[in-house]
Amino acid sequence: MLIKTLPQRLLVRFSLSTVIVLFSLSNIFGQATINVVPDIDLCVGGGYTTIGDIIVSETNSADFGVNGENNRTFVLNVPSAEFEFDNTSGAIYISAGNGISPDFFIQGTSTFTLQYDATAGAALDEFVITGLRIRAITSSATGSITTSGTSDIVGDVPTINGVDSYDVPSPSITSSNTTVCVGDAGETYSVTASGTDTYDWTVIGGSITSGQGTNEITVTWDVSGSKSVNVEQESVAGGCVGSASQPITVNSTPSVVDPSDQALCTGDNTVAVNFAGTGTSYDWVNDTPGIGLAASGTGDIGSFTVANLGASTIVATITVTPQNLSGGVTCSGPTQSFTITVYPDPQLNAVGNQVFCPGESVSIPLGSNVAGSTIAWTNDNAGIGISTTGNGDIIFTAPSNNTGAAIVGNISVTSSKDGCTSSTPETFTITISPDNVIAQKADISVCPGDN
């Protein structure tokens, strides 16, 4: 009799193909000959693998049993407790002869049993066990599928050798960070290296910048949201593949709306700055604290009174950085800058009270500490010889005064620049003495009030 296993491509795990190595053997067991025995490589915990058609043939017409030998059994046994058959698979059919009559077959996880009756027949009989599947269930092992039962051929049929199982790698990813920011680079993820195993990494939401194919990769994160790092580790022995996945939270890059610039005069109050954007907080720095605002702070900037004690315009630049805090990690976004311009208070040069005689030329220069300021003045008494309003220096000729009393005008001067007007006007008087001369000596005239 002859038992044969037809070669077949075996699917191992994740549709990976195992190459079947065929051994040519010539082992003689009584009248039995076995020619082809395939190796079967299995991964522990993987799916079932089809063994391939097992063809059992008589060498002599009575090898399966003589006429009238009933309830004969032919049993296939799993190699050990580390393996099991698929109890839903496997079938038997008579492929040649008529010397046996199958009663039934039993599909089990540890055995596959055929029961048959022997009948008369000179032809060589042959039956086929087809579609039987096996898997490795506990730990790696090496074994053979053995035969047993009451059939006359059991003692002649040797074991089916070369059933090997291998442990599936169980990688565990070690992460540098599991919560990161969009744009973070140089983040590392690794598994423990094992011999010559190979590693295939995939990253959802990021880019692998180095290490693909090794046990450690470096990643740059590109997209916000719930992302992941994944690895498949394949062992060289058995070609078994284990996988692992590490969830990664990628925080988004926050933004801030650029606040409006402000320009104010010394002593004015600013418009409160309420930051808008996608940040959970906003940090700011001020490069010119002298305007009345701190050098740095967090959150909105309330209204405050600006100051400029000098004579030149001050421009303060405030730079805002949006922050996004999530999962204990703070991510910064692009900065925005705005300015607060503070114009100086145009302060007037002091002018004392002035007394002039009728007909005297009058020239009173008016100035401010802020270059380019506009000078404006008012006069409450046009009788002194000038109008009630004017700009710039006061220049005129004192008029006659025959009233017998001094004519006095009260002058108020203001200075303005960039829309800012001096906070305190400069005030003084212009007095025109009467025409009558109260003393004359050596052709020297003295106006009333002169010393």
Secondary structure, DSSP 8 states (H G I E B T S, - for coil): -EEEE----EE-STT-EE---EEEEEEEETTEEEEEEE-EEEETT---EE---EEEE-SSTTTT--TT--SEEEEEE-SSTTEEE-TT--EEEEEE-SSEEEEEEEE-SSEEEEEEEE---SS--EEEEES-EEEE-SS--EEEEEEESSSTTTTTS--EEEEEEE-------EES-SEEETT---EEEE----TT-EEEEEEESEEEEE-TTSSEEEEEE-S-EEEEEEEEEE-TTTT-EEEEEEEEEEE----B-----EEEETT-B---B---BS-SEEEEEES-GGGSS-SEEES-B---B----SSS-EEEEEEEEEEEEETTEEEE---EEEEEEEE----B-----EEE-TT-EEEE---BSSTT-EEEEEES-GGGSS-SEEESSEEEE-----SSS-EEEEEEEEEEETTEE-SS-EEEEEEE--SS-SEEETTEEE-TT--
